[in-house]
């Protein structure tokens, strides 16, 4: 091409469209080591990266919830006895003040 022809932007498409089968695209994407460098639209079409992220997020959420519940239970058990003793002492003090 001549230089004046290369400067005409309206001659060239900004987006190129390709036809590809989803199965072939999945095989091609699975061969990639660094899937994060691909466009998110491509990953969304094939469903490879999105499902991995969703599973990781679900696992993380369930683990966090279970850990939080276990910690709450442990804290409640540990604080139960001292709180009962403090409540008993308060009752005794109130009883002595009333007498």
C-alpha positions in Angstrom: 0.0 0.0 0.0 1.1 3.5 -0.6 1.4 5.9 2.3 -1.6 8.0 1.4 -3.7 4.7 1.3 -2.5 3.6 4.8 -3.5 6.9 6.3 -7.2 6.5 5.4 -8.6 5.0 8.5 -12.1 4.4 7.0 -10.6 1.7 4.8 -9.8 -0.5 7.8 -12.2 -2.0 10.2 -11.7 -1.3 13.9 -13.0 -4.7 14.9 -12.3 -7.9 13.1 -14.8 -10.7 13.4 -13.8 -14.4 13.2 -16.0 -17.5 13.0 -14.9 -20.2 15.4 -16.5 -23.2 16.9 -16.8 -23.1 20.7 -15.3 -26.5 21.1 -12.2 -25.5 19.2 -12.0 -22.3 21.1 -12.2 -24.1 24.4 -9.3 -26.5 23.4 -7.3 -23.5 22.3 -7.9 -21.6 25.5 -7.1 -24.7 27.7 -3.7 -24.8 26.0 -2.9 -21.3 27.3 -1.0 -21.1 30.5 -1.8 -17.5 31.2 -5.6 -17.3 30.8 -5.8 -13.9 32.5 -4.2 -12.2 29.4 -7.2 -13.2 27.3 -10.2 -11.0 26.8 -13.0 -11.6 29.4 -15.6 -11.9 26.6 -13.7 -14.9 25.2 -13.5 -16.5 28.6 -17.2 -15.8 29.2 -18.2 -17.5 25.9 -16.2 -20.6 26.7 -17.1 -20.6 30.4 -13.6 -21.7 31.5 -12.3 -18.9 33.7 -15.7 -17.7 35.0 -16.6 -21.0 36.5 -13.2 -21.3 38.1 -13.5 -17.9 39.8 -17.1 -18.7 40.9 -16.0 -21.9 42.5 -13.1 -20.3 44.3 -15.4 -17.5 45.6 -18.0 -20.0 46.8 -15.4 -22.1 48.5 -13.9 -19.0 50.1 -17.3 -17.8 51.3 -18.2 -21.1 52.8 -14.9 -21.5 54.6 -15.1 -18.0 56.0 -18.6 -18.6 57.2 -17.7 -21.9 58.9 -14.6 -20.4 60.5 -16.7 -17.4 61.8 -19.3 -19.7 63.2 -16.7 -21.8 64.9 -15.0 -18.8 66.4 -18.2 -17.4 67.7 -19.1 -20.6 69.3 -15.7 -20.8 71.0 -15.8 -17.2 72.2 -19.3 -17.8 73.6 -18.2 -20.9 75.4 -15.1 -19.2 76.8 -17.0 -16.1 77.9 -20.0 -18.0 79.3 -18.5 -19.0 82.6 -16.9 -15.6 83.5 -20.1 -13.7 82.5 -22.2 -16.0 84.7 -19.9 -15.4 87.6 -20.0 -11.6 87.1 -23.8 -11.7 86.9 -23.9 -13.7 90.2 -21.5 -11.2 91.8 -23.8 -8.4 90.7 -26.8 -10.1 92.2 -25.0 -10.7 95.5 -23.9 -7.1 95.7 -27.5 -5.9 95.0 -28.9 -8.3 97.6 -26.4 -7.0 100.2 -27.2 -3.4 99.3 -30.9 -4.1 99.8 -30.4 -5.7 103.2 
